[in-house]
Amino acid sequence: MILRCLLMKYKPSRLDPENRTLWDDLLTMESHRVLRNNQPNSVTTDRKIVDNFLRWREQGAEIPFEEDEIYTVSGIIDVNAHVFPVKTNGNILTYVCCATN
């Protein structure tokens, strides 16, 4: 999900396709980066995510995103996503959505 959000940087916005990207729309959401830096679980999880992106870059993948952008998107998803368990055919699926204003 983080990679999909990072790729929004290159997609035009449906709200104003001439001047904005979906990335601009995403950044209107709160990441609570400072507060999350004081929570050990958030710090550990975010560091693992960033390390994965950096590992891919070391292996030759073109990763055009900065660490700060990855941390921000991780925070936005963590803070703004709502998880709804959905049961179908005896299986429990997880539906995650992020709502914007």
C-alpha positions, 0 to 999 in steps of 0.5 A: 500500500505504501508503494501505491501511495508513493506512486501517486506522486506521478498521477494527476488528481481527479479533483484538479488534473491540470495543477495537482497530483494525487500526491498533493491530495494525499499530503492533505492527510495528517501523518502525526510524524512527530507523535509517532516518533515517540512510539517504539512500535511505529519507529520499528515498523517504519524503519523496516519499511524504509530499509526494504526500500533502501535494500531494493535501491541497493539491488539496482531498483530505481526508487525515486522516493526519499526516506522522508516521503516513505516515513510520511506515507507510512504515517498517513496510512497508519493514522488515517486508514480504517480497517474493517474485517469483512467475512465472506465464505467463512474467510475473514478479509481485511478492507482498508480505506483512507478517507480524505476530506 
